[in-house]
Amino acid sequence: MNLKEMLKEAIAEMTEVKKSVEKGVKNADELQAAIAKVKELQDKVKAADEAEALMKGLNSDGGEQPADVEQKGAQTPRTIGENFAEVLKKNNARKNGQKFRYLAPAFKAATDIQTSPAAAVDFATTFDRNVVTAPRIDLVIRDLFGAETISGSTLVYLVEGAMEGEPAETAEGAAKAQVHFADPDPKTVSLKKITEYIKESDEYINDYPYLASAINGRLLYELGLKEQKTLVADLLATSGIQTGNIAAGATETDIADAILKAAMDVQEQSGFPASAIAMNPTMWYNLRVAKDGENRYYGGGFFGPQSVPNLWGLPVCVTPSIAANKIVVGAFKTCGSVVSKDGVSVEATNSNEDDFIKNLMTIRAEERLVLAVRRPAGFKVLTKA
């Protein structure tokens, strides 16, 4: 008698015991024992089926499967995480160790593994599977810049040299004025790879909606946060950007004046008007609650109409990724761009280290990008003492 036949017999036996319990002939303990036997056999049948599928996978060609393969009649995934989970489910890759890769246009210790909660859940208890996540900050810096893609790993761009001479009014028959541009200065930037991975148990992988949310809400968020910090650091470290200082005792109106002056300096030095201002929430708070001599808010009271943060007509990007004593004013779109290759990729395998024997899966996300500041004069960084 094979396992499936044994399971069928056990289910029939459980049914008879249930009828006897309802008639009062047998007690509930005997029914519980019959249920336990059925569950045990169900687990064994499931394990046997998975082993059979795994053997079939090992005997097939395998290979990397594209995560954006269209499934007939399937609902189009809305996010990277949903797409990844959907393809994982459709291709049953968890059982044969296949890898997946998805290219997008754009709560525990790091070494721990995400497993099911240890606490038992009673069947009469409603269990909310949503995890209350840690605070999330907006990922807004990248959107300030232009966007480019390259096929290689290194980008060389040319920065126009200084103009020598200038046009002039010329009398009839006189020599014309000559202008000359110095040789362009080549700048070389190489893509930076930002990566991270998480480990999930099979119990969690089987919950496809959770898997999608884990990729979107955690893996990709943390990747984006690191990306944002990298872009800010690269911008501040760029040679040739304008800088300015704000005195330690400066008032909020002094700071506002300095920001307007920085915007004018950006336009004068680069030829492009400033498009945005980036600052820390603390700095924005101090400016927003500043009051005049009659105790009136410069920016309007808290019952007034609320709009997107702006200063001197320029949108303000408020983010903790900017240091509390820094303000960046720039022509972001025209003077800098984020250069990337392939977008974000998400891959997974159960063949990493000892994942296979522990029923685990390693999910990795990575992207390659670099900030190209083509016109450094298009940015000015103010530092408050």
C-alpha positions as CSV (number, residue, x, y, z in Angstrom):
1,M,0.0,0.0,0.0
2,N,1.5,3.3,-1.0
3,L,1.3,6.6,0.9
4,K,-1.7,8.0,-1.1
5,E,-3.7,4.8,-0.5
6,M,-2.8,4.9,3.2
7,L,-3.9,8.6,3.3
8,K,-7.2,7.7,1.7
9,E,-7.8,4.9,4.2
10,A,-6.9,7.2,7.1
11,I,-9.3,9.9,5.9
12,A,-12.1,7.2,5.8
13,E,-11.2,6.1,9.3
14,M,-11.2,9.6,10.6
15,T,-14.7,10.1,9.0
16,E,-16.1,7.1,10.9
17,V,-14.5,8.2,14.2
18,K,-16.1,11.6,13.7
19,K,-19.5,10.0,13.3
20,S,-19.0,7.9,16.4
21,V,-18.0,11.0,18.4
22,E,-21.1,12.8,17.3
23,K,-23.2,9.8,18.5
24,G,-21.4,9.7,21.8
25,V,-19.9,6.3,21.1
26,K,-16.3,7.5,21.1
27,N,-14.6,10.4,22.8
28,A,-12.8,13.5,21.3
29,D,-9.3,12.1,22.0
30,E,-9.8,9.3,19.5
31,L,-10.9,11.9,16.9
32,Q,-7.8,14.0,17.6
33,A,-5.6,11.0,17.1
34,A,-7.3,10.2,13.8
35,I,-6.8,13.8,12.6
36,A,-3.1,13.7,13.6
37,K,-2.6,10.6,11.6
38,V,-4.2,12.2,8.5
39,K,-2.0,15.3,8.9
40,E,1.1,13.2,9.2
41,L,0.3,11.2,6.0
42,Q,-0.6,14.4,4.2
43,D,2.9,15.8,5.1
44,K,4.5,12.7,3.8
45,V,2.6,12.8,0.5
46,K,3.5,16.4,0.1
47,A,7.2,15.7,0.7
48,A,7.1,12.8,-1.7
49,D,5.6,15.0,-4.4
50,E,8.2,17.7,-3.8
51,A,11.0,15.2,-4.1
52,E,9.5,13.9,-7.4
53,A,9.3,17.5,-8.8
54,L,12.8,18.2,-7.7
55,M,14.2,15.1,-9.4
56,K,12.4,16.1,-12.6
57,G,13.9,19.6,-12.3
58,L,17.4,18.2,-11.9
59,N,16.9,16.0,-14.9
60,S,15.7,18.9,-17.1
61,D,17.7,21.6,-18.8
62,G,17.0,24.1,-15.9
63,G,18.7,27.4,-16.7
64,E,17.9,30.9,-15.7
65,Q,14.3,31.8,-16.4
66,P,13.4,35.4,-17.1
67,A,11.1,36.9,-14.5
68,D,9.1,38.9,-17.0
69,V,7.9,35.8,-19.0
70,E,4.2,36.4,-19.8
71,Q,1.8,33.9,-18.3
72,K,-1.4,33.3,-20.3
73,G,-4.4,34.6,-18.5
74,A,-2.3,35.9,-15.5
75,Q,-2.9,39.3,-14.0
76,T,-0.1,41.8,-14.8
77,P,2.0,42.3,-11.6
78,R,2.2,45.9,-10.5
79,T,5.5,45.8,-8.7
80,I,8.9,44.1,-8.8
81,G,8.1,42.0,-5.8
82,E,4.7,40.9,-7.2
83,N,6.4,40.0,-10.5
84,F,9.1,38.0,-8.8
85,A,6.6,36.1,-6.6
86,E,4.3,35.4,-9.5
87,V,7.0,33.9,-11.7
88,L,8.4,32.0,-8.8
89,K,4.9,30.5,-8.3
90,K,4.3,29.8,-11.9
91,N,7.6,28.1,-12.6
92,N,7.8,26.3,-9.3
93,A,11.5,27.2,-9.1
94,R,11.7,26.8,-5.4
95,K,11.5,23.0,-5.9
96,N,14.3,22.7,-8.5
97,G,16.7,25.4,-7.6
98,Q,16.2,27.6,-10.7
99,K,17.3,31.2,-10.6
100,F,15.2,34.2,-11.6
101,R,16.2,37.7,-12.7
102,Y,13.9,40.7,-13.1
103,L,15.1,43.9,-14.5
104,A,13.2,47.1,-13.7
105,P,13.4,50.5,-15.4
106,A,14.4,51.8,-12.6
107,F,13.3,42.8,11.3
108,K,16.0,41.0,12.3
109,A,19.8,40.9,12.5
110,A,21.6,40.9,9.1
111,T,22.6,37.3,9.4
112,D,19.3,36.0,10.6
113,I,16.7,34.1,8.5
114,Q,13.1,35.1,8.2
115,T,11.0,32.2,9.6
116,S,7.5,31.7,10.8
117,P,6.6,33.1,14.2
118,A,7.4,30.6,17.0
119,A,4.2,31.3,19.0
120,A,1.3,28.9,18.3
121,V,-1.8,30.5,16.8
122,D,-5.2,29.2,17.9
123,F,-7.6,28.5,15.1
124,A,-10.2,30.8,16.7
125,T,-7.7,33.6,16.6
126,T,-7.5,36.0,13.7
127,F,-3.9,36.4,12.7
128,D,-2.8,39.6,11.0
129,R,0.1,38.6,8.7
130,N,1.1,42.2,8.1
131,V,4.4,43.2,9.8
132,V,4.5,46.6,11.5
133,T,7.6,48.0,9.7
134,A,10.3,50.4,11.0
135,P,9.9,54.0,9.9
136,R,10.5,54.7,6.2
137,I,11.8,57.9,4.8
138,D,10.9,59.2,1.3
139,L,13.3,58.2,-1.5
140,V,13.3,61.5,-3.4
141,I,16.8,62.5,-4.3
142,R,17.1,60.4,-7.4
143,D,14.0,62.0,-8.9
144,L,15.6,65.4,-8.7
145,F,18.3,64.5,-11.3
146,G,18.0,63.5,-14.9
147,A,18.2,59.9,-15.9
148,E,20.5,58.1,-18.4
149,T,21.4,54.5,-19.1
150,I,24.6,53.0,-20.5
151,S,25.6,49.6,-21.9
152,G,29.1,49.5,-20.4
153,S,30.4,49.9,-16.9
154,T,32.4,53.2,-17.3
155,L,31.3,56.6,-18.7
156,V,33.6,59.3,-20.0
157,Y,32.0,62.6,-20.7
158,L,33.5,65.9,-21.8
159,V,33.1,69.2,-19.9
160,E,33.3,72.2,-22.1
161,G,36.5,74.3,-21.7
162,A,36.5,78.0,-20.8
163,M,35.8,80.5,-23.6
164,E,38.7,82.8,-24.5
165,G,37.9,86.2,-26.0
166,E,34.5,87.5,-26.6
167,P,32.3,88.8,-29.5
168,A,32.7,92.5,-30.2
169,E,31.3,95.3,-32.3
170,T,33.4,95.5,-35.5
171,A,33.9,98.5,-37.8
172,E,33.6,98.0,-41.5
173,G,36.8,96.6,-42.9
174,A,38.2,95.9,-39.4
175,A,39.4,92.5,-38.2
176,K,36.7,90.4,-36.6
177,A,36.7,89.3,-33.0
178,Q,37.8,85.7,-32.4
179,V,36.7,83.5,-29.6
180,H,38.1,80.1,-28.7
181,F,37.0,77.4,-26.3
182,A,39.7,75.6,-24.4
183,D,40.0,71.8,-24.9
184,P,37.2,70.0,-23.1
185,D,38.0,68.3,-19.8
186,P,37.3,64.5,-19.9
187,K,35.6,63.2,-16.8
188,T,35.5,59.5,-16.0
189,V,32.9,57.8,-13.7
190,S,32.4,54.1,-13.1
191,L,29.2,52.4,-12.1
192,K,28.9,51.5,-8.4
193,K,27.2,48.3,-7.5
194,I,24.8,48.4,-4.6
195,T,23.6,45.0,-3.3
196,E,21.9,43.2,-0.4
197,Y,20.2,39.9,0.2
198,I,17.8,38.3,2.6
199,K,17.1,34.7,3.5
200,E,13.6,33.3,3.8
201,S,12.3,29.9,4.9
202,D,10.1,27.8,2.6
203,E,7.1,28.5,4.9
204,Y,7.4,32.2,4.0
205,I,8.3,31.6,0.4
206,N,5.0,29.6,0.0
207,D,3.1,32.8,1.0
208,Y,3.5,34.6,-2.3
209,P,1.7,37.8,-1.3
210,Y,4.0,38.1,1.7
211,L,7.1,37.4,-0.6
212,A,6.1,40.2,-2.9
213,S,5.7,42.6,0.1
214,A,9.0,41.5,1.6
215,I,10.8,42.3,-1.7
216,N,9.0,45.6,-2.3
217,G,8.7,46.9,1.3
218,R,12.0,45.8,2.7
219,L,14.6,44.6,0.2
220,L,14.0,47.3,-2.4
221,Y,13.4,50.0,0.1
222,E,16.7,49.4,1.8
223,L,18.4,49.3,-1.5
224,G,16.8,52.6,-2.5
225,L,17.8,54.2,0.8
226,K,21.5,53.2,0.3
227,E,21.2,54.5,-3.3
228,Q,19.9,57.9,-2.0
229,K,22.7,58.2,0.6
230,T,25.3,57.3,-2.1
231,L,24.0,60.0,-4.5
232,V,24.1,62.7,-1.8
233,A,27.6,61.7,-0.9
234,D,28.8,61.7,-4.5
235,L,27.2,65.1,-5.2
236,L,28.8,66.7,-2.1
237,A,32.2,65.2,-3.0
238,T,32.1,66.5,-6.6
239,S,35.0,68.8,-7.5
240,G,33.9,72.2,-8.8
241,I,30.5,72.7,-7.1
242,Q,29.9,76.0,-5.5
243,T,30.0,76.3,-1.7
244,G,29.0,78.9,0.8
245,N,28.8,79.3,4.6
246,I,26.0,80.5,6.9
247,A,27.1,82.1,10.2
248,A,26.4,80.3,13.4
249,G,24.1,83.1,14.7
250,A,22.2,83.5,11.4
251,T,18.4,84.0,11.7
252,E,15.9,82.1,9.6
253,T,15.5,85.2,7.4
254,D,19.3,85.3,7.0
255,I,19.2,81.6,5.9
256,A,16.4,82.3,3.5
257,D,18.4,85.2,2.0
258,A,21.4,82.9,1.6
259,I,19.3,80.3,-0.2
260,L,18.0,82.9,-2.7
261,K,21.6,84.2,-3.3
262,A,22.7,80.5,-3.9
263,A,19.9,80.1,-6.5
264,M,21.1,83.3,-8.3
265,D,24.8,82.0,-8.1
266,V,23.7,78.8,-9.7
267,Q,22.0,80.5,-12.6
268,E,24.9,83.0,-13.0
269,Q,27.7,80.5,-13.0
270,S,26.0,77.6,-14.9
271,G,23.6,79.4,-17.1
272,F,20.7,77.3,-15.8
273,P,18.1,78.3,-13.3
274,A,18.0,76.4,-10.0
275,S,15.3,73.7,-10.1
276,A,15.1,72.6,-6.4
277,I,16.4,72.9,-2.9
278,A,17.3,69.9,-0.7
279,M,17.6,70.2,3.1
280,N,17.2,68.2,6.3
281,P,13.8,68.2,8.1
282,T,15.3,70.1,11.1
283,M,16.4,72.9,8.8
284,W,13.0,73.0,7.0
285,Y,11.2,73.1,10.4
286,N,13.2,76.1,11.6
287,L,12.4,78.0,8.4
288,R,8.8,77.0,8.3
289,V,8.0,78.1,11.9
290,A,9.9,81.4,11.6
291,K,7.8,84.5,12.6
292,D,8.0,88.2,12.0
293,G,8.1,90.9,14.6
294,E,4.3,90.7,15.1
295,N,4.5,86.9,15.8
296,R,3.1,86.0,12.4
297,Y,4.4,83.0,10.4
298,Y,6.4,84.1,7.3
299,G,5.1,81.0,5.5
300,G,1.5,81.4,6.7
301,G,-0.3,79.9,9.7
302,F,-1.0,76.2,10.3
303,F,-4.7,76.6,9.3
304,G,-3.8,78.1,6.0
305,P,-3.8,76.1,2.7
306,Q,-1.0,73.5,2.7
307,S,1.0,73.0,-0.5
308,V,4.2,71.2,-1.6
309,P,7.2,72.6,0.4
310,N,8.7,75.5,-1.5
311,L,11.0,78.5,-0.9
312,W,11.4,81.4,-3.3
313,G,9.2,79.6,-5.8
314,L,11.5,76.5,-5.8
315,P,10.3,73.1,-4.6
316,V,12.0,71.9,-1.4
317,C,13.1,68.3,-1.1
318,V,13.0,67.5,2.6
319,T,15.0,64.4,3.5
320,P,17.1,63.1,6.4
321,S,19.7,62.0,3.8
322,I,20.9,65.6,3.8
323,A,22.9,66.6,6.9
324,A,21.2,68.9,9.4
325,N,23.7,71.7,8.7
326,K,23.6,71.4,4.9
327,I,21.4,73.0,2.2
328,V,21.8,72.0,-1.5
329,V,20.6,74.4,-4.2
330,G,20.9,73.2,-7.7
331,A,19.8,73.0,-11.3
332,F,19.5,69.2,-10.8
333,K,17.8,68.1,-14.0
334,T,20.1,70.0,-16.4
335,C,23.4,69.8,-14.6
336,G,23.5,66.3,-13.2
337,S,22.1,62.9,-14.0
338,V,21.9,59.4,-12.6
339,V,23.5,56.9,-15.0
340,S,22.4,53.3,-14.5
341,K,22.7,50.0,-16.2
342,D,19.9,47.4,-16.4
343,G,17.9,48.9,-13.5
344,V,17.2,46.8,-10.4
345,S,17.6,43.0,-10.5
346,V,16.1,40.5,-8.1
347,E,17.5,37.0,-8.1
348,A,16.9,34.0,-5.9
349,T,18.2,30.5,-5.4
350,N,17.9,27.6,-2.9
351,S,21.3,26.3,-3.9
352,N,23.4,28.8,-2.0
353,E,25.6,27.5,0.9
354,D,23.4,25.0,2.8
355,D,20.0,26.6,1.8
356,F,18.8,23.4,0.1
357,I,19.2,21.1,3.2
358,K,17.6,23.8,5.4
359,N,14.7,24.6,3.1
360,L,15.8,28.2,2.7
361,M,16.0,30.6,-0.2
362,T,18.5,33.5,-0.6
363,I,17.0,36.5,-2.4
364,R,19.4,39.1,-3.7
365,A,18.7,42.6,-5.1
366,E,21.3,44.8,-6.8
367,E,21.7,47.7,-9.1
368,R,24.5,49.5,-10.8
369,L,24.6,53.3,-11.1
370,V,26.7,56.4,-10.7
371,L,26.1,60.2,-10.5
372,A,27.4,62.2,-13.4
373,V,27.6,65.9,-12.5
374,R,28.2,67.4,-16.0
375,R,28.1,71.0,-14.8
376,P,29.4,71.3,-11.2
377,A,28.7,75.0,-11.2
378,G,25.0,74.2,-11.4
379,F,25.0,73.3,-7.6
380,K,25.8,75.3,-4.5
381,V,26.1,73.7,-1.0
382,L,25.5,76.0,2.0
383,T,27.0,74.9,5.3
384,K,25.7,76.4,8.6
385,A,28.3,76.8,11.2
